[in-house]
Amino acid sequence: MAKPLEERKYIALLKLVGWSLEKGGVDYNLLDEKRHFLCAIKIEHAKGRKREISAASIRKTEGEFKERGWTWPPKKKLKNI
């Protein structure tokens, strides 16, 4: 079961594989290494609290990794990209 993840840690994990987050209309867009759209990511935040990636968005990211045969979370930079 996926748990919410702190935004900074999530972005650091994405950078290991060359992916990025970009502000969309309401949510954020997850982009792959070629800057192609993968899915929408929701960042939850409250006044005075840390910003976290929602559990549903973590599951989406995990699904994108599984489609490529990768493990989530990545342990080190992948060499096959």
C-alpha contacts under 8 A as a table, 3 or more apart, distances in Angstrom:
res1	aa1	res2	aa2	distance
2	A	55	A	5.39
2	A	56	A	7.50
2	A	58	I	6.32
2	A	59	R	6.14
3	K	54	S	7.53
3	K	55	A	4.94
3	K	58	I	7.37
4	P	52	E	6.01
4	P	53	I	5.45
4	P	54	S	4.92
4	P	55	A	4.56
4	P	58	I	7.07
5	L	9	K	7.02
5	L	10	Y	6.35
5	L	52	E	5.34
5	L	53	I	5.25
5	L	54	S	7.11
5	L	55	A	7.52
5	L	58	I	7.66
6	E	9	K	5.49
6	E	10	Y	6.24
6	E	50	K	7.08
6	E	51	R	6.19
6	E	52	E	4.41
6	E	53	I	6.23
7	E	10	Y	5.10
7	E	11	I	6.19
7	E	43	I	7.60
7	E	51	R	5.75
7	E	52	E	5.02
7	E	53	I	5.80
8	R	11	I	5.24
8	R	12	A	6.22
9	K	12	A	5.07
9	K	13	L	6.30
10	Y	13	L	5.16
10	Y	14	L	6.33
10	Y	53	I	7.46
11	I	14	L	5.02
11	I	15	K	6.22
11	I	20	S	7.05
11	I	21	L	7.40
12	A	15	K	5.16
12	A	16	L	6.67
13	L	16	L	5.36
13	L	17	V	7.41
13	L	73	P	6.96
13	L	74	P	6.51
14	L	17	V	5.65
14	L	18	G	6.30
14	L	19	W	4.99
14	L	20	S	6.13
15	K	18	G	4.74
15	K	19	W	5.56
15	K	20	S	6.61
16	L	19	W	7.65
16	L	74	P	7.20
16	L	76	K	6.35
16	L	77	K	4.74
16	L	78	L	7.23
17	V	33	E	7.43
17	V	74	P	7.79
17	V	77	K	5.71
17	V	78	L	5.97
17	V	81	I	7.63
18	G	32	D	6.79
18	G	33	E	4.89
19	W	30	L	7.26
19	W	31	L	5.64
19	W	32	D	4.49
19	W	33	E	5.01
19	W	35	R	7.75
20	S	30	L	5.99
20	S	31	L	5.29
20	S	32	D	6.62
20	S	33	E	7.63
20	S	35	R	7.97
21	L	28	Y	6.20
21	L	29	N	5.55
21	L	30	L	4.85
21	L	31	L	6.15
22	E	28	Y	5.49
22	E	29	N	5.16
22	E	30	L	6.69
22	E	31	L	7.42
23	K	26	V	7.75
23	K	27	D	6.58
23	K	28	Y	4.49
23	K	29	N	6.19
24	G	27	D	5.41
24	G	28	Y	4.84
24	G	29	N	5.75
25	G	28	Y	7.60
27	D	40	A	6.28
27	D	41	I	5.93
27	D	42	K	5.31
27	D	43	I	7.12
28	Y	40	A	5.65
28	Y	41	I	5.01
28	Y	42	K	6.30
28	Y	43	I	7.53
29	N	37	F	6.63
29	N	38	L	7.36
29	N	39	C	6.02
29	N	40	A	4.70
29	N	41	I	5.91
30	L	37	F	6.05
30	L	38	L	5.49
30	L	39	C	5.45
30	L	40	A	6.05
30	L	41	I	6.46
31	L	34	K	7.56
31	L	35	R	4.98
31	L	36	H	5.24
31	L	37	F	4.72
31	L	38	L	5.64
31	L	39	C	7.68
32	D	35	R	5.09
32	D	36	H	5.46
32	D	37	F	6.73
32	D	38	L	6.74
33	E	36	H	7.44
38	L	64	E	7.60
39	C	60	K	7.40
40	A	57	S	7.62
41	I	53	I	7.35
41	I	54	S	7.82
41	I	57	S	5.23
42	K	53	I	6.07
42	K	54	S	5.89
42	K	57	S	6.13
43	I	51	R	6.50
43	I	52	E	5.57
43	I	53	I	4.56
43	I	54	S	5.98
44	E	51	R	5.79
44	E	52	E	5.28
44	E	53	I	6.09
44	E	54	S	6.18
45	H	49	R	6.46
45	H	50	K	6.35
45	H	51	R	4.61
45	H	52	E	6.41
46	A	49	R	5.36
46	A	50	K	7.40
46	A	51	R	7.46
53	I	57	S	6.49
53	I	58	I	6.85
54	S	57	S	5.26
54	S	58	I	6.42
55	A	58	I	5.01
55	A	59	R	6.35
56	A	59	R	5.12
56	A	60	K	6.40
57	S	60	K	4.94
57	S	61	T	6.24
58	I	61	T	5.09
58	I	62	E	6.12
59	R	62	E	4.96
59	R	63	G	6.15
60	K	63	G	5.06
60	K	64	E	6.38
61	T	64	E	5.10
61	T	65	F	6.34
62	E	65	F	5.08
62	E	66	K	6.22
62	E	71	T	7.77
62	E	72	W	5.66
62	E	73	P	7.75
63	G	66	K	5.03
63	G	67	E	6.23
64	E	67	E	5.20
64	E	68	R	6.74
65	F	68	R	5.32
65	F	69	G	6.36
65	F	70	W	5.04
65	F	71	T	6.28
65	F	72	W	6.44
66	K	69	G	4.82
66	K	70	W	5.45
66	K	71	T	6.54
66	K	72	W	7.80
67	E	70	W	7.58
70	W	74	P	7.66
71	T	74	P	5.93
74	P	77	K	7.36
74	P	78	L	8.00
78	L	81	I	6.45
